[in-house]
Amino acid sequence: MTVPKLKQEIAGLFWQKHYLTLEQACQVAEISSDYFLGRLKEETAKIEHNQLMKEEKMIRLSHWEWERLMALQ
């Protein structure tokens, strides 16, 4: 779903369910979509950070395993 479509959907829901004027509903949609997009960006950043940490840990483990193998020879 695109951002304009998201805003349109939110505005429609508030306009129909909460008896707001169309202008008020559009303002709520703008604020809501900005909030949800911000949260989505935060969660995406957390996931990317966690993935990088996992990869770094795997690299460190691989290096440690390599040193252990070299020590056995």
C-alpha positions in Angstrom: 0.0 0.0 0.0 1.4 3.4 -0.9 1.6 6.3 1.5 -1.2 8.3 -0.2 -3.4 5.2 -0.3 -2.7 4.7 3.4 -3.7 8.2 4.3 -6.8 8.0 2.2 -7.9 4.8 4.0 -7.2 6.3 7.4 -9.1 9.4 6.5 -12.1 7.4 5.2 -12.2 5.4 8.4 -12.2 8.5 10.7 -14.6 10.4 8.5 -17.2 7.5 8.6 -16.7 6.2 12.1 -16.0 9.3 14.2 -18.2 11.9 12.5 -15.3 14.2 11.7 -15.3 16.7 8.9 -13.4 15.5 5.9 -10.7 18.1 6.6 -10.3 16.9 10.2 -10.2 13.3 9.0 -7.4 14.2 6.6 -5.5 15.8 9.4 -5.8 12.7 11.5 -4.8 10.6 8.6 -1.7 12.7 8.0 -0.6 12.5 11.7 -1.5 8.7 11.9 0.3 7.7 8.7 3.4 9.8 9.8 3.4 8.0 13.1 3.0 4.5 11.6 5.7 5.2 9.0 8.0 6.4 11.7 7.4 3.2 13.7 7.9 1.1 10.6 11.3 2.8 10.0 12.3 2.2 13.7 11.4 -1.4 13.6 13.1 -1.9 10.2 16.3 -0.3 11.7 16.1 -2.6 14.7 15.8 -5.7 12.5 18.7 -4.6 10.3 20.8 -3.9 13.4 20.0 -7.3 14.9 20.9 -9.0 11.6 24.3 -7.1 11.5 25.0 -8.2 15.1 24.2 -11.9 14.2 26.5 -11.7 11.2 29.3 -10.1 13.3 28.9 -12.8 15.9 29.1 -15.5 13.2 32.3 -14.0 11.9 33.8 -13.9 15.4 32.8 -17.5 15.9 34.2 -18.5 12.6 37.5 -16.8 13.4 37.6 -18.4 16.9 36.9 -21.8 15.3 39.7 -21.2 12.7 42.2 -20.4 15.5 41.1 -23.5 17.4 41.7 -25.7 14.3 45.1 -24.1 13.7 46.0 -24.8 17.4 45.1 -28.5 17.0 47.5 -29.0 14.0 
